[in-house]
Amino acid sequence: MKSLTTVSLLHRFEVLVGHEDYTRSKPAPDAFLVGAERLGIAPKDCLVFEDTEMGIQSATAAGMASVRVPPPLERRY
């Protein structure tokens, strides 16, 4: 939340999920499932943007579609 506050974007998000909100971390799907539940959206209706393969695995395990967005140093232009 600190990053979102720093760039004045915190108010743009209805729901935030932090490490204190779930037990198992990625590649377990817990974080994504908590987010979907809080939003009232079925996992199958979610689209996840992730920067790591582990995040993609987590989204897949949650039953969500995903798009990998590589960090700037990994991008090919």
N, C-alpha and C positions, 0 to 999 in steps of 0.2 A: 504494500500500500504506500510505502514511502516514495517509491518511484512515481506512482500515479499522482501522488500529492505534489511532488516536485515539479511535474510537468502540467499541473492543473487539470488532470483528467479524471480524478477519483469520482467526481460527481456524475460522470458519464456511464458508470457501471451500476446496474441494479444489484448484482450479486458478485461477491468475491469469495473465493475458496482458498484458504491458507492451510499450511501443513498441520495446524492444530485441529482441522475439521475432519480429518480422516486418519486411519491407522496405518494402512499399507501404502507405501509410495510407489511411484512408477518402477516397473512396468505394470503393476496392478492398476486396475481401472478406477479405483476408489475416488480419486480427486474429480475425475470427469463425471462419474455417476452422482456424486454429491452436488456438483454444479447443475447438472440436468434436473435433478430432483428439486433443488431450490428454485430453479426457473420454471418448474412445472412443465418441462418438455421431455418427451420420450427420447431415450438415447439414439434411437434410429433416425430421429429428426434433427440431430445435432451435426455440425460440421466443425471439426477441430483443426486449428492451424498450429503446427508444432515445428520446433527447430531441431529436434533430435529424433533419432530412430527409436529410442526408448519411449518417447512421447507418442510416436505413431503406434507402437506396440500397445501402449496403454489405451489409446483411443480405440484401436481395433478390438481389444479385449472388452471395452465398454459397449461395443456394438455401434460405434459412431464412425461416420466417414471422416477422413482426415486429408490434410494437405501438408506436405513438408515444406517449410520455408527455411532454407539454409541460412546460416549466419553470413554476414557480408564477406568474410574471408573465404568461404566455401563456394560462393556464387561464381558462375561462369557467365560472362556477358558476351 
